[in-house]
Amino acid sequence: MWMRDEAGLVDKALKGDESAFEILLHPYRKGILNMAYQITLNAEDAKDISQEAVVRAYKYMKKFKKTKSFKNWIYKITANAAYDFLRKQRSDRNLIAEKERIGLESKSSPEEFYQNRETKEKIEFCLRYLTPKERAVYMLRDVREFSIKETSQTLNISSQSVRTHLSRARKKIRSQFERLNQKKGGADGM
């Protein structure tokens, strides 16, 4: 049903209907922000990037091809906006993650909250060891559950490149996560 509705909304948005564009964009807003965050590891930068991505999408909506997936198109714009931002920030490589990440569950018990926060902080720490491309691939495949083909189209890279970046990302995350757990185990054992 949504696909039919989406096609109609795309038609209206292509004709300049701002409300149709907003409705079309609505299901992807959180994903846009999360993707920008996963690439930059900075919540404030991610907000700026997600706003830039929405502006770009609206600006270039008339160039959108109806045969393509709107979801892939909007995520591709977001990734490109994030990469543009990182290129501008290349001289200042201090990409520091926020202490509290978007989406922490406040309804959990204090123990669950601490464990969730600790796990998220470990993952954020591990993500710092990935290149921006590896983070984008990891986020799309393992977090957003895009197919290899969708990830390939979104990031404008080959399917083999998606597999390679994903494999590297998973190995780096696993390695860093194991190091963090060894350090914690070593500290607790003292």
CORKA-V354520 format. One record per pair of residues at least 24 apart in sequence whose ideal C-beta (glycine too) atoms are under 10 Angstrom apart, sorted by the first residue. I is the first residue (numbers start at 1). J is the second residue. Records with the same first field share a line. If there is no record, write none. Layout:
I = J  J
//
This chain:
2 = 27
3 = 69  70
6 = 69  70  71
7 = 66  70
9 = 70
10 = 61  64  65  66  68  70  73
11 = 66
13 = 57  58  61  62  64  70
14 = 61  62  63  64  65  66
15 = 61  62
16 = 61  62
17 = 61
18 = 58  61
20 = 61
21 = 54  57  58  61
22 = 54  58
24 = 57  61  70  74
25 = 53  54  57  58  61  70  74
27 = 70  71  74
28 = 53  54  57  70  71  73  74  75  78
29 = 53  54  74
30 = 102  103
31 = 71  74  75  78  139  140  143  144
32 = 57  74  75  77  78  79  81  82
33 = 78  102
34 = 78  101  102  103  139  143  144
35 = 74  75  78  79  81  82  135  136  139  140  143  144  154
36 = 78  79  81  82  85  139
37 = 82  97  98  101  102  103  124  127  135  139
38 = 79  82  124  127  130  132  135  136  138  139  140  143  144
39 = 78  79  81  82  83  85  86  95  127  130  132  133  134  135  136  139
40 = 82  83  85  86  89  95  97  132  135
41 = 95  96  97  98  101  124  125  127  128  130  132  135
42 = 85  89  94  95  96  97  98
43 = 97  98  99  100  101  102
44 = 98
45 = 82  85  86  89  95  98
46 = 78  82  85  98  102
47 = 102
48 = 81  85
49 = 78  79  80  81  82  83  84  85  86
50 = 78  81  82
51 = 81
52 = 77  78  80  81  82  84  85
53 = 77  78  79  80  81  82
54 = 78  81
55 = 81
56 = 80  81  84
57 = 81
68 = 153
69 = 150  153  154
71 = 144  146  150  154
72 = 140  146  149  150  151  152  153  154  155
73 = 153  154
74 = 154
75 = 136  139  140  144  146  150  151  153  154  155
76 = 153  154  155  156
77 = 154
78 = 136  154
79 = 132  133  135  136  137  139  140  154  155  156
80 = 154  155  156
82 = 132  135  136
83 = 132  133  136  155
85 = 132
86 = 132
87 = 132
95 = 127  128  132
96 = 124  128
97 = 121  123  124  125  127  128
98 = 124
99 = 124
118 = 180  184
119 = 177
121 = 180
122 = 173  176  177  180  181  184
123 = 173  176  177  180
125 = 173  176  177  179  180
126 = 169  172  173  174  175  176  177  178  179  180
127 = 169  172  173  176
128 = 172  176
129 = 169  172  173  175  176
130 = 165  168  169  170  172  173  176
131 = 165  168  169  172
133 = 157  161  162  164  165  168  169
134 = 164  165  166  167  168  169  170  171  172  173
135 = 165  169  173
136 = 162  165  169
137 = 161  162  163  164  165  166  167  168  169  170
138 = 165  166  168  169  170  172  173
139 = 169
140 = 166
141 = 165  166  169  170
142 = 166  169  170  173
//
